[in-house]
Amino acid sequence: MVAEFTRIKEKHQLNSIVIVLDISSAKFISKLMTMTELVDYGIVFVERLEVVRKKLEHHAIYFITPCELSIDLMLKDF
């Protein structure tokens, strides 16, 4: 996963990235990485998919489970 963040960041020349997670993905990510490690890879915010959020001026990576609710919520963001 860390390698994937690095690859995306370098490919698109991104300085700051928001990661958007659903409930299941948030649990998974929290077991893999600390917030400090995420910041080290350019993640500036970790947002919950289920929460109404204001529009951010950053690129986002969605890391969600393939369920109808998560997909619908992600599509609403667009």
C-alpha positions as CSV (number, residue, x, y, z in Angstrom):
1,M,0.0,0.0,0.0
2,V,2.8,2.4,0.9
3,A,4.4,1.7,-2.5
4,E,1.1,2.5,-4.2
5,F,0.9,5.9,-2.5
6,T,4.4,6.7,-3.5
7,R,3.9,5.6,-7.1
8,I,0.7,7.7,-7.4
9,K,2.3,10.8,-5.8
10,E,5.4,10.6,-8.1
11,K,3.4,9.8,-11.2
12,H,1.1,12.8,-10.8
13,Q,3.6,15.1,-9.1
14,L,1.4,15.6,-6.1
15,N,2.5,17.5,-3.0
16,S,-0.6,16.8,-0.8
17,I,-3.2,14.1,-0.9
18,V,-6.4,13.5,1.0
19,I,-7.3,9.9,1.6
20,V,-11.1,9.1,1.9
21,L,-12.0,5.9,3.7
22,D,-15.1,4.0,4.6
23,I,-15.6,2.3,7.9
24,S,-14.0,-1.0,6.9
25,S,-11.1,0.6,5.1
26,A,-10.4,2.9,8.0
27,K,-10.0,-0.1,10.3
28,F,-7.7,-1.8,7.8
29,I,-5.5,1.3,7.3
30,S,-5.2,2.0,11.0
31,K,-3.7,-1.5,11.5
32,L,-1.2,-0.9,8.6
33,M,0.1,2.6,9.2
34,T,0.2,5.3,11.8
35,M,-1.0,8.9,11.0
36,T,2.7,10.0,11.1
37,E,3.5,7.4,8.4
38,L,0.6,8.7,6.2
39,V,1.9,12.3,6.6
40,D,5.4,11.2,5.6
41,Y,3.9,10.0,2.3
42,G,2.1,13.2,1.6
43,I,-1.3,12.5,3.1
44,V,-2.6,15.7,4.6
45,F,-6.1,14.7,5.6
46,V,-7.8,11.4,6.3
47,E,-11.5,11.8,5.7
48,R,-14.4,9.5,6.4
49,L,-16.6,8.7,3.4
50,E,-19.8,8.5,5.5
51,V,-19.4,12.0,6.9
52,V,-20.6,15.1,5.0
53,R,-17.4,17.0,4.1
54,K,-16.7,20.3,2.6
55,K,-15.1,20.4,-0.8
56,L,-11.3,20.3,-0.5
57,E,-8.7,21.7,-2.8
58,H,-6.5,18.6,-2.8
59,H,-6.3,15.4,-4.8
60,A,-8.0,12.5,-3.2
61,I,-7.5,8.8,-3.1
62,Y,-10.5,6.7,-2.2
63,F,-9.9,3.5,-0.4
64,I,-13.2,1.8,0.1
65,T,-14.8,-1.6,0.2
66,P,-16.7,-2.7,-2.9
67,C,-20.2,-2.4,-1.4
68,E,-23.2,-0.5,-2.7
69,L,-23.3,2.1,0.1
70,S,-19.6,3.0,-0.2
71,I,-19.8,3.2,-4.0
72,D,-22.9,5.4,-3.8
73,L,-21.3,7.7,-1.3
74,M,-18.2,8.0,-3.4
75,L,-20.3,8.8,-6.5
76,K,-22.1,11.6,-4.6
77,D,-18.7,13.2,-4.0
78,F,-18.3,13.6,-7.8
